Amino acid sequence: MCNRYSLSKKQERMIKRQFGAIEFDFKPRYNIAPTQKAPVVVVEDGRLACKEMQWGFKPAWSKAPVTNAQFETLPQKPTFKDAFASRRCLVPADGFYEWTTFCAKRQPIRHALAGEPLFFFAGLWSVKV
């Protein structure tokens, strides 16, 4: 996954249409970065719910949060094993940024689907240690 993404207010109607009566309350953000709080969709008491969570998976052994993991290795890695089994979430977005070098300067390039519809990143969440 990229390390920055966007979620605009105009997507709120689409989220409500897709998920029904989930309470979504967020401001449009065009540069959501690691360690910031952002909305995610979780299953709580058997129902979908929107929660604001801090971006970054905090392993007990690390001072810095992990913001990227490969799906192929998640079930085998002790860091993610419990979360992969029981603490999954969806991260709503309408765009993401990748960095490129242009004229000897690093610049972010925003990528979005045609028409900028809502899409979701798969995520894991951890309990505070």
Backbone as XML, in Angstrom:
<?xml version="1.0"?>
<chain id="A" units="angstrom">
  <residue number="1" name="MET">
    <atom name="N" x="0.841" y="-1.182" z="0.000"/>
    <atom name="CA" x="0.000" y="0.000" z="0.000"/>
    <atom name="C" x="0.881" y="1.238" z="0.000"/>
  </residue>
  <residue number="2" name="CYS">
    <atom name="N" x="0.345" y="2.284" z="-0.519"/>
    <atom name="CA" x="1.036" y="3.563" z="-0.526"/>
    <atom name="C" x="1.085" y="4.115" z="0.905"/>
  </residue>
  <residue number="3" name="ASN">
    <atom name="N" x="1.798" y="5.181" z="1.104"/>
    <atom name="CA" x="1.874" y="5.759" z="2.445"/>
    <atom name="C" x="1.070" y="7.041" z="2.603"/>
  </residue>
  <residue number="4" name="ARG">
    <atom name="N" x="0.314" y="7.411" z="1.596"/>
    <atom name="CA" x="-0.600" y="8.546" z="1.712"/>
    <atom name="C" x="-1.800" y="8.288" z="0.811"/>
  </residue>
  <residue number="5" name="TYR">
    <atom name="N" x="-2.958" y="8.762" z="1.257"/>
    <atom name="CA" x="-4.163" y="8.577" z="0.450"/>
    <atom name="C" x="-5.149" y="9.693" z="0.734"/>
  </residue>
  <residue number="6" name="SER">
    <atom name="N" x="-6.256" y="9.709" z="-0.013"/>
    <atom name="CA" x="-7.263" y="10.758" z="0.153"/>
    <atom name="C" x="-8.649" y="10.137" z="0.320"/>
  </residue>
  <residue number="7" name="LEU">
    <atom name="N" x="-9.519" y="10.884" z="0.982"/>
    <atom name="CA" x="-10.929" y="10.510" z="1.148"/>
    <atom name="C" x="-11.719" y="11.797" z="1.206"/>
  </residue>
  <residue number="8" name="SER">
    <atom name="N" x="-12.542" y="12.043" z="0.197"/>
    <atom name="CA" x="-13.278" y="13.307" z="0.136"/>
    <atom name="C" x="-14.692" y="13.153" z="0.670"/>
  </residue>
  <residue number="9" name="LYS">
    <atom name="N" x="-15.259" y="14.239" z="1.107"/>
    <atom name="CA" x="-16.607" y="14.252" z="1.684"/>
    <atom name="C" x="-17.653" y="13.765" z="0.684"/>
  </residue>
  <residue number="10" name="LYS">
    <atom name="N" x="-17.434" y="14.041" z="-0.608"/>
    <atom name="CA" x="-18.426" y="13.631" z="-1.599"/>
    <atom name="C" x="-18.649" y="12.124" z="-1.609"/>
  </residue>
  <residue number="11" name="GLN">
    <atom name="N" x="-17.708" y="11.370" z="-1.046"/>
    <atom name="CA" x="-17.839" y="9.917" z="-1.013"/>
    <atom name="C" x="-18.768" y="9.446" z="0.107"/>
  </residue>
  <residue number="12" name="GLU">
    <atom name="N" x="-19.100" y="10.322" z="1.041"/>
    <atom name="CA" x="-19.929" y="9.921" z="2.175"/>
    <atom name="C" x="-21.267" y="9.336" z="1.721"/>
  </residue>
  <residue number="13" name="ARG">
    <atom name="N" x="-21.874" y="9.919" z="0.695"/>
    <atom name="CA" x="-23.157" y="9.391" z="0.203"/>
    <atom name="C" x="-22.988" y="7.979" z="-0.343"/>
  </residue>
  <residue number="14" name="MET">
    <atom name="N" x="-21.895" y="7.744" z="-1.044"/>
    <atom name="CA" x="-21.653" y="6.414" z="-1.596"/>
    <atom name="C" x="-21.432" y="5.403" z="-0.472"/>
  </residue>
  <residue number="15" name="ILE">
    <atom name="N" x="-20.717" y="5.791" z="0.559"/>
    <atom name="CA" x="-20.487" y="4.898" z="1.693"/>
    <atom name="C" x="-21.822" y="4.536" z="2.331"/>
  </residue>
  <residue number="16" name="LYS">
    <atom name="N" x="-22.674" y="5.516" z="2.560"/>
    <atom name="CA" x="-23.985" y="5.244" z="3.168"/>
    <atom name="C" x="-24.829" y="4.358" z="2.261"/>
  </residue>
  <residue number="17" name="ARG">
    <atom name="N" x="-24.755" y="4.580" z="0.954"/>
    <atom name="CA" x="-25.529" y="3.766" z="0.018"/>
    <atom name="C" x="-25.014" y="2.329" z="0.023"/>
  </residue>
  <residue number="18" name="GLN">
    <atom name="N" x="-23.703" y="2.129" z="0.109"/>
    <atom name="CA" x="-23.145" y="0.776" z="0.086"/>
    <atom name="C" x="-23.362" y="0.032" z="1.396"/>
  </residue>
  <residue number="19" name="PHE">
    <atom name="N" x="-23.259" y="0.736" z="2.516"/>
    <atom name="CA" x="-23.274" y="0.065" z="3.807"/>
    <atom name="C" x="-24.529" y="0.329" z="4.631"/>
  </residue>
  <residue number="20" name="GLY">
    <atom name="N" x="-25.428" y="1.148" z="4.151"/>
    <atom name="CA" x="-26.650" y="1.392" z="4.888"/>
    <atom name="C" x="-26.494" y="2.441" z="5.964"/>
  </residue>
  <residue number="21" name="ALA">
    <atom name="N" x="-27.010" y="2.150" z="7.130"/>
    <atom name="CA" x="-27.138" y="3.144" z="8.193"/>
    <atom name="C" x="-25.908" y="3.289" z="9.078"/>
  </residue>
  <residue number="22" name="ILE">
    <atom name="N" x="-24.738" y="2.992" z="8.563"/>
    <atom name="CA" x="-23.534" y="3.198" z="9.363"/>
    <atom name="C" x="-23.328" y="4.698" z="9.516"/>
  </residue>
  <residue number="23" name="GLU">
    <atom name="N" x="-22.990" y="5.125" z="10.704"/>
    <atom name="CA" x="-22.717" y="6.539" z="10.948"/>
    <atom name="C" x="-21.315" y="6.895" z="10.475"/>
  </residue>
  <residue number="24" name="PHE">
    <atom name="N" x="-21.234" y="7.707" z="9.448"/>
    <atom name="CA" x="-19.950" y="8.197" z="8.950"/>
    <atom name="C" x="-19.901" y="9.696" z="9.184"/>
  </residue>
  <residue number="25" name="ASP">
    <atom name="N" x="-18.884" y="10.128" z="9.868"/>
    <atom name="CA" x="-18.716" y="11.555" z="10.098"/>
    <atom name="C" x="-17.234" y="11.875" z="9.940"/>
  </residue>
  <residue number="26" name="PHE">
    <atom name="N" x="-16.872" y="12.431" z="8.818"/>
    <atom name="CA" x="-15.484" y="12.779" z="8.585"/>
    <atom name="C" x="-15.401" y="13.992" z="7.673"/>
  </residue>
  <residue number="27" name="LYS">
    <atom name="N" x="-14.290" y="14.659" z="7.744"/>
    <atom name="CA" x="-14.044" y="15.826" z="6.904"/>
    <atom name="C" x="-13.250" y="15.375" z="5.674"/>
  </residue>
  <residue number="28" name="PRO">
    <atom name="N" x="-13.407" y="16.089" z="4.544"/>
    <atom name="CA" x="-12.612" y="15.710" z="3.376"/>
    <atom name="C" x="-11.134" y="15.890" z="3.673"/>
  </residue>
  <residue number="29" name="ARG">
    <atom name="N" x="-10.362" y="14.902" z="3.273"/>
    <atom name="CA" x="-8.914" y="14.952" z="3.509"/>
    <atom name="C" x="-8.225" y="14.457" z="2.258"/>
  </residue>
  <residue number="30" name="TYR">
    <atom name="N" x="-7.246" y="15.200" z="1.830"/>
    <atom name="CA" x="-6.573" y="14.885" z="0.581"/>
    <atom name="C" x="-5.122" y="14.449" z="0.785"/>
  </residue>
  <residue number="31" name="ASN">
    <atom name="N" x="-4.700" y="14.309" z="2.037"/>
    <atom name="CA" x="-3.332" y="13.896" z="2.310"/>
    <atom name="C" x="-3.283" y="13.183" z="3.657"/>
  </residue>
  <residue number="32" name="ILE">
    <atom name="N" x="-3.910" y="12.037" z="3.744"/>
    <atom name="CA" x="-3.917" y="11.258" z="4.976"/>
    <atom name="C" x="-2.591" y="10.500" z="5.054"/>
  </residue>
  <residue number="33" name="ALA">
    <atom name="N" x="-1.867" y="10.702" z="6.144"/>
    <atom name="CA" x="-0.515" y="10.154" z="6.285"/>
    <atom name="C" x="-0.425" y="9.223" z="7.490"/>
  </residue>
  <residue number="34" name="PRO">
    <atom name="N" x="0.605" y="8.367" z="7.523"/>
    <atom name="CA" x="0.807" y="7.490" z="8.679"/>
    <atom name="C" x="0.852" y="8.273" z="9.980"/>
  </residue>
  <residue number="35" name="THR">
    <atom name="N" x="0.332" y="7.681" z="11.021"/>
    <atom name="CA" x="0.182" y="8.179" z="12.396"/>
    <atom name="C" x="-0.998" y="9.131" z="12.550"/>
  </residue>
  <residue number="36" name="GLN">
    <atom name="N" x="-1.664" y="9.541" z="11.477"/>
    <atom name="CA" x="-2.859" y="10.366" z="11.592"/>
    <atom name="C" x="-4.077" y="9.474" z="11.796"/>
  </residue>
  <residue number="37" name="LYS">
    <atom name="N" x="-5.117" y="10.039" z="12.376"/>
    <atom name="CA" x="-6.368" y="9.297" z="12.535"/>
    <atom name="C" x="-7.201" y="9.424" z="11.268"/>
  </residue>
  <residue number="38" name="ALA">
    <atom name="N" x="-7.877" y="8.329" z="10.914"/>
    <atom name="CA" x="-8.700" y="8.292" z="9.715"/>
    <atom name="C" x="-9.806" y="7.265" z="9.909"/>
  </residue>
  <residue number="39" name="PRO">
    <atom name="N" x="-10.914" y="7.381" z="9.164"/>
    <atom name="CA" x="-12.012" y="6.430" z="9.315"/>
    <atom name="C" x="-11.702" y="5.071" z="8.699"/>
  </residue>
  <residue number="40" name="VAL">
    <atom name="N" x="-12.163" y="4.019" z="9.366"/>
    <atom name="CA" x="-12.082" y="2.650" z="8.853"/>
    <atom name="C" x="-13.412" y="1.962" z="9.130"/>
  </residue>
  <residue number="41" name="VAL">
    <atom name="N" x="-13.706" y="0.924" z="8.375"/>
    <atom name="CA" x="-14.916" y="0.132" z="8.568"/>
    <atom name="C" x="-14.510" y="-1.165" z="9.261"/>
  </residue>
  <residue number="42" name="VAL">
    <atom name="N" x="-15.151" y="-1.461" z="10.392"/>
    <atom name="CA" x="-14.875" y="-2.668" z="11.161"/>
    <atom name="C" x="-16.182" y="-3.404" z="11.435"/>
  </residue>
  <residue number="43" name="VAL">
    <atom name="N" x="-16.069" y="-4.659" z="11.843"/>
    <atom name="CA" x="-17.232" y="-5.411" z="12.307"/>
    <atom name="C" x="-17.219" y="-5.332" z="13.825"/>
  </residue>
  <residue number="44" name="GLU">
    <atom name="N" x="-18.316" y="-4.823" z="14.375"/>
    <atom name="CA" x="-18.429" y="-4.658" z="15.825"/>
    <atom name="C" x="-19.768" y="-5.237" z="16.266"/>
  </residue>
  <residue number="45" name="ASP">
    <atom name="N" x="-19.735" y="-6.227" z="17.123"/>
    <atom name="CA" x="-20.953" y="-6.909" z="17.578"/>
    <atom name="C" x="-21.765" y="-7.447" z="16.392"/>
  </residue>
  <residue number="46" name="GLY">
    <atom name="N" x="-21.073" y="-7.980" z="15.393"/>
    <atom name="CA" x="-21.734" y="-8.569" z="14.247"/>
    <atom name="C" x="-22.274" y="-7.582" z="13.228"/>
  </residue>
  <residue number="47" name="ARG">
    <atom name="N" x="-21.999" y="-6.288" z="13.406"/>
    <atom name="CA" x="-22.505" y="-5.257" z="12.487"/>
    <atom name="C" x="-21.344" y="-4.396" z="12.009"/>
  </residue>
  <residue number="48" name="LEU">
    <atom name="N" x="-21.501" y="-3.825" z="10.819"/>
    <atom name="CA" x="-20.492" y="-2.905" z="10.311"/>
    <atom name="C" x="-20.558" y="-1.584" z="11.056"/>
  </residue>
  <residue number="49" name="ALA">
    <atom name="N" x="-19.408" y="-1.026" z="11.359"/>
    <atom name="CA" x="-19.340" y="0.258" z="12.059"/>
    <atom name="C" x="-18.144" y="1.045" z="11.521"/>
  </residue>
  <residue number="50" name="CYS">
    <atom name="N" x="-18.255" y="2.347" z="11.568"/>
    <atom name="CA" x="-17.151" y="3.212" z="11.179"/>
    <atom name="C" x="-16.472" y="3.712" z="12.443"/>
  </residue>
  <residue number="51" name="LYS">
    <atom name="N" x="-15.165" y="3.540" z="12.501"/>
    <atom name="CA" x="-14.378" y="3.989" z="13.653"/>
    <atom name="C" x="-13.224" y="4.827" z="13.145"/>
  </residue>
  <residue number="52" name="GLU">
    <atom name="N" x="-12.813" y="5.760" z="13.943"/>
    <atom name="CA" x="-11.610" y="6.508" z="13.609"/>
    <atom name="C" x="-10.442" y="5.846" z="14.317"/>
  </residue>
  <residue number="53" name="MET">
    <atom name="N" x="-9.420" y="5.488" z="13.548"/>
    <atom name="CA" x="-8.253" y="4.813" z="14.113"/>
    <atom name="C" x="-6.988" y="5.474" z="13.605"/>
  </residue>
  <residue number="54" name="GLN">
    <atom name="N" x="-5.937" y="5.346" z="14.382"/>
    <atom name="CA" x="-4.648" y="5.884" z="13.976"/>
    <atom name="C" x="-4.005" y="4.943" z="12.971"/>
  </residue>
  <residue number="55" name="TRP">
    <atom name="N" x="-3.498" y="5.532" z="11.883"/>
    <atom name="CA" x="-2.886" y="4.737" z="10.832"/>
    <atom name="C" x="-1.488" y="4.308" z="11.241"/>
  </residue>
  <residue number="56" name="GLY">
    <atom name="N" x="-1.285" y="3.011" z="11.232"/>
    <atom name="CA" x="0.006" y="2.429" z="11.575"/>
    <atom name="C" x="-0.191" y="1.285" z="12.545"/>
  </residue>
  <residue number="57" name="PHE">
    <atom name="N" x="0.261" y="0.119" z="12.176"/>
    <atom name="CA" x="0.153" y="-1.070" z="13.016"/>
    <atom name="C" x="1.326" y="-1.067" z="13.977"/>
  </residue>
  <residue number="58" name="LYS">
    <atom name="N" x="1.053" y="-1.052" z="15.273"/>
    <atom name="CA" x="2.101" y="-0.885" z="16.285"/>
    <atom name="C" x="2.463" y="-2.218" z="16.919"/>
  </residue>
  <residue number="59" name="PRO">
    <atom name="N" x="3.526" y="-2.879" z="16.407"/>
    <atom name="CA" x="3.983" y="-4.104" z="17.056"/>
    <atom name="C" x="4.629" y="-3.789" z="18.400"/>
  </residue>
  <residue number="60" name="ALA">
    <atom name="N" x="4.539" y="-4.696" z="19.343"/>
    <atom name="CA" x="5.094" y="-4.477" z="20.681"/>
    <atom name="C" x="6.606" y="-4.273" z="20.645"/>
  </residue>
  <residue number="61" name="TRP">
    <atom name="N" x="7.290" y="-4.836" z="19.672"/>
    <atom name="CA" x="8.743" y="-4.769" z="19.602"/>
    <atom name="C" x="9.276" y="-3.540" z="18.887"/>
  </residue>
  <residue number="62" name="SER">
    <atom name="N" x="8.384" y="-2.702" z="18.333"/>
    <atom name="CA" x="8.843" y="-1.582" z="17.510"/>
    <atom name="C" x="8.436" y="-0.228" z="18.082"/>
  </residue>
  <residue number="63" name="LYS">
    <atom name="N" x="9.293" y="0.759" z="17.905"/>
    <atom name="CA" x="8.944" y="2.127" z="18.296"/>
    <atom name="C" x="8.140" y="2.821" z="17.207"/>
  </residue>
  <residue number="64" name="ALA">
    <atom name="N" x="8.364" y="2.434" z="15.970"/>
    <atom name="CA" x="7.673" y="3.049" z="14.837"/>
    <atom name="C" x="6.559" y="2.131" z="14.334"/>
  </residue>
  <residue number="65" name="PRO">
    <atom name="N" x="5.424" y="2.705" z="13.914"/>
    <atom name="CA" x="4.355" y="1.866" z="13.382"/>
    <atom name="C" x="4.688" y="1.329" z="11.994"/>
  </residue>
  <residue number="66" name="VAL">
    <atom name="N" x="4.159" y="0.154" z="11.698"/>
    <atom name="CA" x="4.291" y="-0.453" z="10.380"/>
    <atom name="C" x="3.107" y="0.032" z="9.556"/>
  </residue>
  <residue number="67" name="THR">
    <atom name="N" x="3.364" y="0.511" z="8.339"/>
    <atom name="CA" x="2.277" y="1.027" z="7.508"/>
    <atom name="C" x="2.080" y="0.232" z="6.235"/>
  </residue>
  <residue number="68" name="ASN">
    <atom name="N" x="2.842" y="-0.811" z="6.060"/>
    <atom name="CA" x="2.758" y="-1.585" z="4.841"/>
    <atom name="C" x="3.102" y="-3.044" z="5.153"/>
  </residue>
  <residue number="69" name="ALA">
    <atom name="N" x="2.316" y="-3.960" z="4.647"/>
    <atom name="CA" x="2.590" y="-5.387" z="4.846"/>
    <atom name="C" x="2.163" y="-6.131" z="3.591"/>
  </residue>
  <residue number="70" name="GLN">
    <atom name="N" x="2.852" y="-7.195" z="3.275"/>
    <atom name="CA" x="2.514" y="-7.997" z="2.113"/>
    <atom name="C" x="1.513" y="-9.074" z="2.496"/>
  </residue>
  <residue number="71" name="PHE">
    <atom name="N" x="0.422" y="-9.137" z="1.763"/>
    <atom name="CA" x="-0.632" y="-10.100" z="2.051"/>
    <atom name="C" x="-0.120" y="-11.533" z="2.049"/>
  </residue>
  <residue number="72" name="GLU">
    <atom name="N" x="0.801" y="-11.828" z="1.143"/>
    <atom name="CA" x="1.285" y="-13.197" z="0.991"/>
    <atom name="C" x="1.957" y="-13.730" z="2.247"/>
  </residue>
  <residue number="73" name="THR">
    <atom name="N" x="2.516" y="-12.850" z="3.072"/>
    <atom name="CA" x="3.253" y="-13.296" z="4.257"/>
    <atom name="C" x="2.528" y="-13.020" z="5.571"/>
  </residue>
  <residue number="74" name="LEU">
    <atom name="N" x="1.395" y="-12.355" z="5.537"/>
    <atom name="CA" x="0.702" y="-11.989" z="6.781"/>
    <atom name="C" x="0.382" y="-13.167" z="7.701"/>
  </residue>
  <residue number="75" name="PRO">
    <atom name="N" x="-0.226" y="-14.241" z="7.211"/>
    <atom name="CA" x="-0.599" y="-15.326" z="8.123"/>
    <atom name="C" x="0.582" y="-15.987" z="8.828"/>
  </residue>
  <residue number="76" name="GLN">
    <atom name="N" x="1.767" y="-15.950" z="8.223"/>
    <atom name="CA" x="2.925" y="-16.602" z="8.818"/>
    <atom name="C" x="3.698" y="-15.711" z="9.785"/>
  </residue>
  <residue number="77" name="LYS">
    <atom name="N" x="3.589" y="-14.409" z="9.652"/>
    <atom name="CA" x="4.385" y="-13.503" z="10.491"/>
    <atom name="C" x="3.759" y="-13.351" z="11.870"/>
  </residue>
  <residue number="78" name="PRO">
    <atom name="N" x="4.526" y="-13.595" z="12.925"/>
    <atom name="CA" x="3.994" y="-13.469" z="14.286"/>
    <atom name="C" x="3.433" y="-12.072" z="14.580"/>
  </residue>
  <residue number="79" name="THR">
    <atom name="N" x="4.012" y="-11.049" z="13.987"/>
    <atom name="CA" x="3.557" y="-9.668" z="14.209"/>
    <atom name="C" x="2.095" y="-9.491" z="13.824"/>
  </residue>
  <residue number="80" name="PHE">
    <atom name="N" x="1.674" y="-10.129" z="12.741"/>
    <atom name="CA" x="0.333" y="-9.904" z="12.197"/>
    <atom name="C" x="-0.630" y="-11.069" z="12.402"/>
  </residue>
  <residue number="81" name="LYS">
    <atom name="N" x="-0.159" y="-12.182" z="12.928"/>
    <atom name="CA" x="-0.952" y="-13.410" z="12.977"/>
    <atom name="C" x="-2.307" y="-13.223" z="13.670"/>
  </residue>
  <residue number="82" name="ASP">
    <atom name="N" x="-2.330" y="-12.675" z="14.874"/>
    <atom name="CA" x="-3.595" y="-12.504" z="15.606"/>
    <atom name="C" x="-4.521" y="-11.509" z="14.913"/>
  </residue>
  <residue number="83" name="ALA">
    <atom name="N" x="-3.969" y="-10.401" z="14.467"/>
    <atom name="CA" x="-4.785" y="-9.383" z="13.797"/>
    <atom name="C" x="-5.357" y="-9.929" z="12.491"/>
  </residue>
  <residue number="84" name="PHE">
    <atom name="N" x="-4.561" y="-10.691" z="11.755"/>
    <atom name="CA" x="-5.038" y="-11.260" z="10.499"/>
    <atom name="C" x="-6.207" y="-12.209" z="10.746"/>
  </residue>
  <residue number="85" name="ALA">
    <atom name="N" x="-6.172" y="-12.919" z="11.850"/>
    <atom name="CA" x="-7.232" y="-13.874" z="12.172"/>
    <atom name="C" x="-8.513" y="-13.197" z="12.655"/>
  </residue>
  <residue number="86" name="SER">
    <atom name="N" x="-8.399" y="-12.069" z="13.370"/>
    <atom name="CA" x="-9.614" y="-11.535" z="14.004"/>
    <atom name="C" x="-9.785" y="-10.017" z="14.001"/>
  </residue>
  <residue number="87" name="ARG">
    <atom name="N" x="-8.824" y="-9.255" z="13.508"/>
    <atom name="CA" x="-8.963" y="-7.792" z="13.543"/>
    <atom name="C" x="-8.675" y="-7.183" z="12.168"/>
  </residue>
  <residue number="88" name="ARG">
    <atom name="N" x="-9.579" y="-7.450" z="11.241"/>
    <atom name="CA" x="-9.465" y="-6.908" z="9.893"/>
    <atom name="C" x="-10.378" y="-5.700" z="9.753"/>
  </residue>
  <residue number="89" name="CYS">
    <atom name="N" x="-10.019" y="-4.815" z="8.821"/>
    <atom name="CA" x="-10.857" y="-3.640" z="8.572"/>
    <atom name="C" x="-10.743" y="-3.239" z="7.106"/>
  </residue>
  <residue number="90" name="LEU">
    <atom name="N" x="-11.605" y="-2.328" z="6.703"/>
    <atom name="CA" x="-11.559" y="-1.734" z="5.369"/>
    <atom name="C" x="-11.228" y="-0.252" z="5.529"/>
  </residue>
  <residue number="91" name="VAL">
    <atom name="N" x="-10.324" y="0.234" z="4.708"/>
    <atom name="CA" x="-9.924" y="1.633" z="4.753"/>
    <atom name="C" x="-10.491" y="2.319" z="3.506"/>
  </residue>
  <residue number="92" name="PRO">
    <atom name="N" x="-11.527" y="3.167" z="3.656"/>
    <atom name="CA" x="-12.103" y="3.828" z="2.477"/>
    <atom name="C" x="-11.164" y="4.901" z="1.934"/>
  </residue>
  <residue number="93" name="ALA">
    <atom name="N" x="-11.113" y="4.994" z="0.614"/>
    <atom name="CA" x="-10.257" y="5.980" z="-0.047"/>
    <atom name="C" x="-10.847" y="6.323" z="-1.410"/>
  </residue>
  <residue number="94" name="ASP">
    <atom name="N" x="-10.442" y="7.442" z="-1.960"/>
    <atom name="CA" x="-10.808" y="7.770" z="-3.337"/>
    <atom name="C" x="-9.572" y="8.099" z="-4.178"/>
  </residue>
  <residue number="95" name="GLY">
    <atom name="N" x="-8.401" y="7.985" z="-3.565"/>
    <atom name="CA" x="-7.153" y="8.195" z="-4.285"/>
    <atom name="C" x="-5.976" y="7.829" z="-3.399"/>
  </residue>
  <residue number="96" name="PHE">
    <atom name="N" x="-4.821" y="7.632" z="-4.016"/>
    <atom name="CA" x="-3.615" y="7.366" z="-3.238"/>
    <atom name="C" x="-2.434" y="7.997" z="-3.958"/>
  </residue>
  <residue number="97" name="TYR">
    <atom name="N" x="-1.354" y="8.182" z="-3.230"/>
    <atom name="CA" x="-0.174" y="8.854" z="-3.766"/>
    <atom name="C" x="1.003" y="7.897" z="-3.858"/>
  </residue>
  <residue number="98" name="GLU">
    <atom name="N" x="1.722" y="8.006" z="-4.937"/>
    <atom name="CA" x="2.997" y="7.326" z="-5.113"/>
    <atom name="C" x="4.013" y="8.405" z="-5.459"/>
  </residue>
  <residue number="99" name="TRP">
    <atom name="N" x="5.229" y="8.205" z="-5.003"/>
    <atom name="CA" x="6.276" y="9.200" z="-5.244"/>
    <atom name="C" x="7.071" y="8.830" z="-6.480"/>
  </residue>
  <residue number="100" name="THR">
    <atom name="N" x="7.458" y="9.850" z="-7.244"/>
    <atom name="CA" x="8.290" y="9.655" z="-8.419"/>
    <atom name="C" x="9.325" y="10.774" z="-8.481"/>
  </residue>
  <residue number="101" name="THR">
    <atom name="N" x="10.385" y="10.519" z="-9.188"/>
    <atom name="CA" x="11.400" y="11.551" z="-9.376"/>
    <atom name="C" x="11.184" y="12.201" z="-10.730"/>
  </residue>
  <residue number="102" name="PHE">
    <atom name="N" x="11.043" y="13.520" z="-10.706"/>
    <atom name="CA" x="10.821" y="14.287" z="-11.924"/>
    <atom name="C" x="11.727" y="15.508" z="-11.879"/>
  </residue>
  <residue number="103" name="CYS">
    <atom name="N" x="12.569" y="15.666" z="-12.866"/>
    <atom name="CA" x="13.525" y="16.791" z="-12.917"/>
    <atom name="C" x="14.357" y="16.848" z="-11.642"/>
  </residue>
  <residue number="104" name="ALA">
    <atom name="N" x="14.844" y="15.689" z="-11.217"/>
    <atom name="CA" x="15.713" y="15.553" z="-10.041"/>
    <atom name="C" x="15.028" y="15.899" z="-8.715"/>
  </residue>
  <residue number="105" name="LYS">
    <atom name="N" x="13.708" y="15.975" z="-8.692"/>
    <atom name="CA" x="12.968" y="16.221" z="-7.444"/>
    <atom name="C" x="11.944" y="15.119" z="-7.245"/>
  </residue>
  <residue number="106" name="ARG">
    <atom name="N" x="11.802" y="14.700" z="-5.990"/>
    <atom name="CA" x="10.758" y="13.715" z="-5.668"/>
    <atom name="C" x="9.430" y="14.437" z="-5.549"/>
  </residue>
  <residue number="107" name="GLN">
    <atom name="N" x="8.425" y="13.915" z="-6.246"/>
    <atom name="CA" x="7.105" y="14.536" z="-6.244"/>
    <atom name="C" x="6.023" y="13.478" z="-6.067"/>
  </residue>
  <residue number="108" name="PRO">
    <atom name="N" x="4.971" y="13.809" z="-5.313"/>
    <atom name="CA" x="3.864" y="12.852" z="-5.185"/>
    <atom name="C" x="2.945" y="12.941" z="-6.411"/>
  </residue>
  <residue number="109" name="ILE">
    <atom name="N" x="2.497" y="11.794" z="-6.858"/>
    <atom name="CA" x="1.532" y="11.712" z="-7.949"/>
    <atom name="C" x="0.285" y="11.039" z="-7.385"/>
  </residue>
  <residue number="110" name="ARG">
    <atom name="N" x="-0.857" y="11.710" z="-7.505"/>
    <atom name="CA" x="-2.104" y="11.139" z="-6.998"/>
    <atom name="C" x="-2.724" y="10.244" z="-8.062"/>
  </residue>
  <residue number="111" name="HIS">
    <atom name="N" x="-3.097" y="9.032" z="-7.655"/>
    <atom name="CA" x="-3.743" y="8.072" z="-8.537"/>
    <atom name="C" x="-5.175" y="7.879" z="-8.046"/>
  </residue>
  <residue number="112" name="ALA">
    <atom name="N" x="-6.110" y="7.838" z="-8.981"/>
    <atom name="CA" x="-7.518" y="7.611" z="-8.641"/>
    <atom name="C" x="-8.162" y="6.827" z="-9.778"/>
  </residue>
  <residue number="113" name="LEU">
    <atom name="N" x="-9.234" y="6.139" z="-9.469"/>
    <atom name="CA" x="-9.997" y="5.449" z="-10.501"/>
    <atom name="C" x="-10.756" y="6.484" z="-11.317"/>
  </residue>
  <residue number="114" name="ALA">
    <atom name="N" x="-11.087" y="6.165" z="-12.551"/>
    <atom name="CA" x="-11.842" y="7.085" z="-13.400"/>
    <atom name="C" x="-13.138" y="7.488" z="-12.701"/>
  </residue>
  <residue number="115" name="GLY">
    <atom name="N" x="-13.397" y="8.757" z="-12.600"/>
    <atom name="CA" x="-14.582" y="9.254" z="-11.908"/>
    <atom name="C" x="-14.403" y="9.342" z="-10.405"/>
  </residue>
  <residue number="116" name="GLU">
    <atom name="N" x="-13.265" y="8.945" z="-9.926"/>
    <atom name="CA" x="-12.904" y="8.966" z="-8.505"/>
    <atom name="C" x="-13.928" y="8.300" z="-7.590"/>
  </residue>
  <residue number="117" name="PRO">
    <atom name="N" x="-14.378" y="7.081" z="-7.941"/>
    <atom name="CA" x="-15.285" y="6.384" z="-7.034"/>
    <atom name="C" x="-14.542" y="5.890" z="-5.796"/>
  </residue>
  <residue number="118" name="LEU">
    <atom name="N" x="-15.291" y="5.567" z="-4.808"/>
    <atom name="CA" x="-14.757" y="5.036" z="-3.567"/>
    <atom name="C" x="-14.198" y="3.634" z="-3.791"/>
  </residue>
  <residue number="119" name="PHE">
    <atom name="N" x="-13.079" y="3.333" z="-3.146"/>
    <atom name="CA" x="-12.556" y="1.978" z="-3.102"/>
    <atom name="C" x="-12.011" y="1.754" z="-1.697"/>
  </residue>
  <residue number="120" name="PHE">
    <atom name="N" x="-11.598" y="0.543" z="-1.401"/>
    <atom name="CA" x="-11.134" y="0.219" z="-0.054"/>
    <atom name="C" x="-9.788" y="-0.483" z="-0.087"/>
  </residue>
  <residue number="121" name="PHE">
    <atom name="N" x="-8.944" y="-0.136" z="0.871"/>
    <atom name="CA" x="-7.729" y="-0.888" z="1.131"/>
    <atom name="C" x="-8.069" y="-1.900" z="2.214"/>
  </residue>
  <residue number="122" name="ALA">
    <atom name="N" x="-7.469" y="-3.073" z="2.156"/>
    <atom name="CA" x="-7.608" y="-4.034" z="3.243"/>
    <atom name="C" x="-6.684" y="-3.582" z="4.367"/>
  </residue>
  <residue number="123" name="GLY">
    <atom name="N" x="-7.139" y="-3.713" z="5.597"/>
    <atom name="CA" x="-6.314" y="-3.294" z="6.723"/>
    <atom name="C" x="-6.418" y="-4.238" z="7.907"/>
  </residue>
  <residue number="124" name="LEU">
    <atom name="N" x="-5.491" y="-4.108" z="8.807"/>
    <atom name="CA" x="-5.485" y="-4.820" z="10.080"/>
    <atom name="C" x="-5.407" y="-3.766" z="11.179"/>
  </residue>
  <residue number="125" name="TRP">
    <atom name="N" x="-5.995" y="-4.056" z="12.315"/>
    <atom name="CA" x="-5.855" y="-3.114" z="13.415"/>
    <atom name="C" x="-5.318" y="-3.840" z="14.630"/>
  </residue>
  <residue number="126" name="SER">
    <atom name="N" x="-4.652" y="-3.077" z="15.468"/>
    <atom name="CA" x="-4.049" y="-3.663" z="16.663"/>
    <atom name="C" x="-4.609" y="-2.966" z="17.894"/>
  </residue>
  <residue number="127" name="VAL">
    <atom name="N" x="-4.525" y="-3.651" z="18.994"/>
    <atom name="CA" x="-4.931" y="-3.034" z="20.266"/>
    <atom name="C" x="-3.738" y="-2.261" z="20.793"/>
  </residue>
  <residue number="128" name="LYS">
    <atom name="N" x="-4.007" y="-1.203" z="21.534"/>
    <atom name="CA" x="-2.899" y="-0.424" z="22.100"/>
    <atom name="C" x="-2.154" y="-1.253" z="23.125"/>
  </residue>
  <residue number="129" name="VAL">
    <atom name="N" x="-0.840" y="-1.172" z="23.052"/>
    <atom name="CA" x="0.018" y="-1.933" z="23.975"/>
    <atom name="C" x="0.521" y="-1.027" z="25.064"/>
  </residue>
</chain>
